[in-house]
């Protein structure tokens, strides 16, 4: 569902333009040759975007774009309040003005596109997640960089997601090292395919400059499963610390009582965004 703007679009390539949190949210349709389907890319620009002329901005790419900016499109009607959080932190000068791009999932194909491994526990054996890093690099990022004043390079570029969207963000870092310098991983599905992602992380060394890892202690509401999920997150944190990420580069938040939900990810998003994009990590 889109909310159409009554005003003339400032970007003729955008399908929709709406004011949100002092900035603007524009929706672009992306036809993917890699996945052979189409989806929306939702790009939020902050207040004062483009002033003074020539200004360029760091960027954060987030998976599951439907859930980021508006309750009307979000799962269960709860969104991350990404624009509101970014706008507030920018106004407080805790982060620089930045652009945030939400990449929609494709509904019925979401699981296949976000799974890099065949999964017996999820009963998904034809997966497409191995294509996702190239989809980001060759299709999503060129679309955003060609239309917006984006600073390039890993020091200016972040990637994030939650649940399976967090898993595929983590896989993308392993498959495309050096592209993203900031990684936001919320409630990642680490147990998929007998924890294969953790085995690959143990062998990996080229981590981003900053990583935020969030997890709740009541993700599924099953005490035994929740303990294993939290332990997997702690193991990932140990792997990252063992690879040399100290407290200036790694922030881990295991939130007591938090569940697997958009509301939990929205609640932790301000801390994550400030840690990843502040001039001095806190």
C-alpha positions in Angstrom: 0.0 0.0 0.0 1.4 3.4 -1.0 0.4 6.8 0.3 0.5 9.1 -2.7 1.9 12.6 -2.4 -0.3 15.4 -3.6 2.8 17.4 -4.6 4.7 17.0 -7.8 7.5 14.5 -7.5 11.0 16.2 -7.2 12.4 12.9 -8.6 10.6 11.9 -11.8 12.0 8.3 -11.4 10.3 7.8 -8.1 6.8 6.2 -8.0 5.9 7.9 -4.8 7.2 10.7 -2.6 5.9 11.4 0.9 7.2 13.7 3.7 8.3 11.7 6.8 10.1 13.0 9.9 11.2 16.2 8.3 12.7 14.5 5.4 11.3 12.7 2.3 10.7 9.1 1.5 10.8 8.2 -2.2 9.8 4.8 -3.6 11.6 3.4 -6.7 10.7 0.3 -8.6 13.6 -2.0 -9.2 13.4 -4.7 -11.8 16.1 -7.3 -11.0 17.8 -9.3 -13.8 19.5 -11.3 -11.1 16.3 -12.5 -9.3 14.1 -12.0 -12.4 11.5 -10.1 -10.4 10.8 -6.6 -9.1 10.5 -4.8 -5.8 10.5 -1.3 -4.3 13.5 0.4 -2.9 12.4 3.0 -0.3 14.9 5.9 0.0 14.7 8.4 2.9 16.6 11.6 2.7 16.9 14.0 5.7 15.7 17.5 6.2 17.9 19.9 4.2 19.1 17.2 1.8 21.1 18.7 -1.0 22.0 21.9 0.9 24.5 23.3 0.4 24.8 22.1 -3.2 27.4 19.4 -3.6 26.8 17.9 -0.2 27.1 14.1 -0.1 25.9 11.7 2.5 26.7 8.3 4.1 24.1 5.6 3.4 22.6 2.7 5.3 21.0 -0.2 3.3 18.4 -2.2 5.3 16.5 -5.4 4.3 12.8 -5.8 4.6 12.1 -2.3 3.5 8.3 -2.5 4.0 8.9 -2.7 7.8 11.1 0.4 8.2 9.2 3.7 7.5 5.4 3.3 7.7 3.0 1.3 9.8 0.7 0.9 6.8 3.2 -1.3 5.0 4.9 -3.0 8.0 4.4 -6.5 9.3 1.7 -6.6 11.9 1.4 -2.8 11.5 4.5 -2.1 13.5 7.5 -0.4 11.8 11.1 0.4 12.9 10.5 4.2 13.0 13.7 4.5 11.0 13.1 8.0 9.7 12.0 9.4 13.1 15.0 7.9 14.8 17.5 9.1 12.2 15.9 12.6 12.1 16.2 12.9 15.9 19.8 11.7 16.1 20.8 14.1 13.2 19.1 17.0 15.0 20.9 16.1 18.2 24.2 16.0 16.2 24.8 12.4 17.3 25.1 11.2 13.7 25.7 13.1 10.5 22.9 13.7 8.0 22.5 10.5 6.1 20.4 8.6 3.5 18.7 5.3 4.4 17.6 2.9 1.7 15.1 0.1 2.5 15.1 -2.8 0.1 11.7 -4.5 0.0 11.4 -8.3 0.3 9.2 -10.0 -2.4 6.8 -11.7 -0.1 6.5 -15.3 -1.1 10.1 -15.3 -2.3 11.5 -13.7 0.8 12.7 -16.9 2.5 14.4 -18.2 -0.6 16.2 -14.9 -1.3 17.3 -14.5 2.3 18.6 -18.1 2.7 22.1 -18.7 1.5 22.0 -22.4 2.4 19.5 -25.2 2.0 17.5 -25.6 5.2 16.0 -28.9 6.3 14.6 -27.3 9.5 12.8 -24.7 7.4 12.1 -27.2 4.6 13.5 -24.9 2.0 15.8 -26.6 -0.4 15.8 -24.4 -3.5 17.4 -21.2 -2.2 18.7 -18.0 -3.9 20.5 -16.3 -1.1 23.9 -16.7 -2.8 22.7 -14.3 -5.4 21.9 -11.6 -2.8 25.4 -10.0 -2.5 25.5 -9.4 -6.3 21.9 -8.1 -6.3 23.0 -5.5 -3.7 26.2 -4.5 -5.4 25.1 -4.6 -9.1 21.5 -3.5 -8.9 20.4 -1.9 -5.6 23.5 0.2 -4.9 23.8 1.6 -8.5 20.2 2.6 -8.4 20.7 4.6 -5.2 24.1 6.0 -6.1 22.8 7.2 -9.5 19.9 9.1 -8.0 21.2 10.4 -4.7 24.2 12.3 -3.4 25.9 9.3 -1.8 29.4 9.1 -0.3 31.1 6.0 -1.5 33.5 3.6 0.1 33.0 1.2 3.1 33.6 4.0 5.6 30.4 5.6 4.4 28.3 2.5 3.6 26.3 0.3 6.0 24.1 -2.8 5.7 21.6 -4.3 8.1 18.6 -6.5 8.6 16.7 -8.6 11.1 15.9 -12.3 11.4 16.5 -13.9 8.0 17.3 -10.4 6.8 20.0 -10.3 9.4 21.3 -13.7 8.2 21.6 -12.5 4.6 23.3 -9.3 5.7 25.9 -11.3 7.6 26.3 -13.6 4.6 26.8 -10.7 2.3 29.6 -9.4 4.5 31.3 -12.7 4.1 30.7 -12.9 0.4 31.6 -9.3 -0.4 34.3 -8.1 2.1 35.3 -4.5 1.9 32.0 -3.2 0.5 30.3 -2.4 3.8 32.1 -0.7 6.7 29.1 -0.8 9.1 27.0 -3.9 9.8 23.7 -4.0 11.8 22.6 -7.5 12.7 19.3 -7.9 14.6 18.0 -11.3 15.8 19.8 -13.1 13.0 18.7 -16.6 12.1 22.1 -18.2 13.0 20.8 -21.7 13.6 19.8 -22.3 9.9 21.6 -25.2 8.2 23.2 -26.5 11.3 24.7 -23.1 12.1 26.7 -23.0 8.9 27.0 -19.2 9.1 28.9 -19.5 12.4 31.3 -22.0 10.9 32.0 -19.6 8.1 32.4 -16.6 10.4 35.1 -18.4 12.3 37.3 -18.5 9.2 36.6 -14.9 8.2 38.8 -12.0 9.1 37.9 -9.0 7.0 35.2 -7.6 9.3 33.7 -4.0 9.0 34.9 -1.1 11.1 31.8 -1.4 13.3 29.3 -4.1 14.0 26.1 -3.9 16.0 24.6 -7.3 17.1 21.2 -7.3 18.8 19.2 -10.2 20.3 16.4 -10.8 22.8 16.2 -13.5 25.5 12.6 -14.4 24.6 12.8 -14.5 20.8 10.4 -17.4 20.3 8.8 -17.8 23.7 10.2 -21.3 24.2 12.8 -21.4 27.1 15.0 -24.1 25.6 15.0 -22.7 22.1 15.5 -19.1 23.3 18.5 -20.2 25.4 20.1 -21.7 22.3 19.3 -18.7 20.2 20.9 -16.3 22.7 23.9 -18.7 23.0 24.4 -18.5 19.2 24.4 -14.7 19.4 27.0 -14.8 22.2 29.1 -17.2 20.1 29.0 -14.8 17.2 30.0 -12.0 19.5 33.0 -14.2 20.7 34.0 -14.9 17.1 33.9 -11.2 16.3 35.9 -10.3 19.5 38.4 -13.0 18.7 38.9 -11.5 15.2 40.0 -8.3 16.8 36.8 -6.2 17.2 37.1 -4.4 20.5 34.4 -2.3 22.2 35.0 0.6 19.8 34.2 -1.6 16.9 31.6 -4.1 18.3 28.4 -3.4 20.3 26.4 -6.4 21.5 23.0 -6.0 23.1 21.4 -9.1 24.5 18.1 -7.6 25.7 16.4 -9.3 28.6 12.8 -10.2 27.9 12.9 -8.9 24.3 11.0 -10.9 21.7 11.4 -11.5 17.9 9.5 -8.5 16.6 9.6 -5.2 14.8 8.9 -3.4 18.0 12.1 -4.9 19.6 14.2 -3.9 16.6 12.7 -0.4 16.6 13.5 0.0 20.3 17.2 -1.0 19.7 17.6 0.9 16.5 18.6 4.3 18.0 21.5 2.7 19.9 22.6 0.8 16.8 22.4 3.8 14.4 24.3 6.0 16.8 27.0 3.4 17.4 27.5 2.7 13.7 27.5 6.3 12.4 28.7 8.5 15.3 32.0 10.1 14.7 33.3 8.6 17.9 31.9 5.1 18.8 30.2 5.1 22.2 
